[in-house]
């Protein structure tokens, strides 16, 4: 039997048109400064910044409000080293044998390769896992699977919240997806319903950090008004 939906009044602050424009322009200006960083300082980061960013990400909308995500934060040096070694092994194989020439050509302007020192240099790694299904218990206490709806889309939205929150906290990030990523399940001892979605090094950029010279598509190429 379905539980009847329950509601309470929406807590919503209506801004003036001037306040709306100011907030919109400020957010656009701040996010326009966000860059993917591969050169990290080893300087410590206040952990509350990480906690607050994850808390913000966990407030993202999700299919049926099932919140199919787990955020694993790694700060242990030895574990970061083992993650780097496993990631570089997969990336070395990918660059040498798995990637097509077309794919390598698409990456060439970024100057990337299989070396991933940032996985050790960054003070924290946030590994986002997608819960492909939920786990619950029946009346006898036996484990049962719970179908998750739109888990890919939901976790993608949450990662967007996470990246924005970290950037607005004055931190640099990198979205890293070594393929395959199964080693993260093993190293982090995650349950069988969780799949690695993205690996995000977080910290301050190194003093001599550099980023590729790239541009974003102009608004006219991505916005369609009908």
Secondary structure, DSSP 8 states (H G I E B T S, - for coil): ----------------HHHHHHHHHHHHHHHHT--B---B------HHHHHHHHHHHTTS--GGG---EEEEEE--HHHHHHHHHHHHHHHHHIIIIIS-HHHHHHHGGGT--S--THHHHSSEEEEEEEESEEEEE-TTS-EEEEE-SSHHHHHHHHHHHHHHHHHHTT-EEEEE--SS-HHHHHHTT--TTEEEEEEEEEE-B-TT----------HHHH----
